[in-house]
Amino acid sequence: MKTNDKPMNCDDATDKLPDWLTNDLSTTDRDAVDAHLAQCPACRQELAATRQVWQRMGSITPPEPDPEMRTRFYTMLHHFDEAERTAPESRWASWLAQFNRLWTPQLAGRVAFSLLLVSLGLLAGNWLPGRQSTEVAYQQRIDTLSTRVQEMREVMMLSLLENPSATERLRAVSYTKEMSDANRRVIDALLTTLNNDPNVNVRLVTLEALAELANDSRVREGLVQSLTKQESPLVQVALADVMVKLQEKRSLKPLRQILRQQGVNTLVKSKIEQSIRELT
């Protein structure tokens, strides 16, 4: 239905010709098409051509199946079956190629983590209750399972940090909250993300995670070194806050270096000056 009483143009009329021929138009649209056809020779000619095509299509007799079609079909099916049996290697190669295209590091990590959880459930349901002989043996098994879970969380985190999606990288950083202990690989990955991730939100969440691990001397040193590598005012201010909370005196030198840089944001400069006063 046309709005604003605007006359129908040739494009609109042509689009509606098939529905006009099959009486599938509303009364309003049909009246509009009729009004346009009454004053447009080109569209009347298009209507005549369209009607002629439809009439010819209606007069076409559907082809009857060839009597030999069934024989040819089963012959083709037999040849295909023979080819499949004589060339299993090519089929496996095709499947393997398709599997390799779909098998990404992220998918591998998720599948591995899922398999581990299933295994833990089976062990907890069948192995642990029935086979524990002493309290020490039971605790050792629990510790082993906890270690495996920790390792899988680490694999998942490291894998997701390479994901192009910022949401997935944020999820990767959140795994550190579930880790009882962050090893060097985890710390190095978090520091690399803090210094190089293109998304400011990811860097801020990573900084928060690293601040929770600041009892580790490697984390403190990495945070101090990160000060002069940041260009985002938000991250610079957040880092300055962390340095004050940690009372990290080693940050005084890089903080002063930032003050000497050209074009430092006014708010950042004020915050850093305040941080230097609190640290001294």
Steps between C-alpha positions, in 0.01 A plus 500: 500500500643838401528771762452878480275452187816495286435369144649160426812506283608250235732301732226451758246403234736250335573332836126447553413365155537129597266549798266700276481208257425250780250729676712505816501879542292691749221716359701816566815369330303363203326836450839674513645263239194543278530878522867483407441260209229731363754779444826302440544326160836349606349322798206376292752351260683341795171359625426348159844340487468365854154358426634331185783337698259373764267358234786317332617360833149375568489317168826312558443129557702358788755249362426134561773294665713297263419126537874434534543760777467248783760271340744787447447621855583163656797458266634838611438408865689172453799680344502752785495221758787323327702821490440558871620149589812516282612843614464519881821697538376791292182514707697507823728766354200714419357459848838576655537816291157618608580418864824701480313801365254493791746408777624834635709551816197658670280200417773262610522670839126491552469136399790405726346686792162333442662155484684569823177593678335180377799298618490666840133411533568136416791484740307666780202268446680170458864508594536718808221361724572136422879496515613733769685307762637773723440868558845579355432314176165674465657843549772421246240416239309820573821700467575329170158580363527860619833532323349369177215750522750778563699394195190493280397847616844621410476343153159659447624842612808496280296380203226761538749784539588443133135527392418798272183566702546745788216324686688169487821668620308651792372153583857370488616755757209406728643145528780637721245543782454124502872424511651429840848576370616687189822368350748684280315418177177648633672812636693558177181459295313750719783754483516464122125561483529804725768651278378405154127425488324742260189518719520740798235309696699178470812678625314649798354162602845343457650766727239419763588131478873573529441723802346197674826312433726782618648290779714347227814708443486426124157661482615812686801539274287452190250763614777752561647438154153529345459862612704648215348263242143622541347762271140489620428765767256260670763229536765749613273633775400150608864390514591803709224405745634145524852628568369711788298213647806274482726780622741400225788749528663368182218660304620853585755509219262389217227728637736798475595390149133519399481854636789602274332360187350738246123532481414321824128521576427770762300267721766230472770752591304613807441140609866403458616803695264402781626138486862618525417707808329204666791269420762741637 
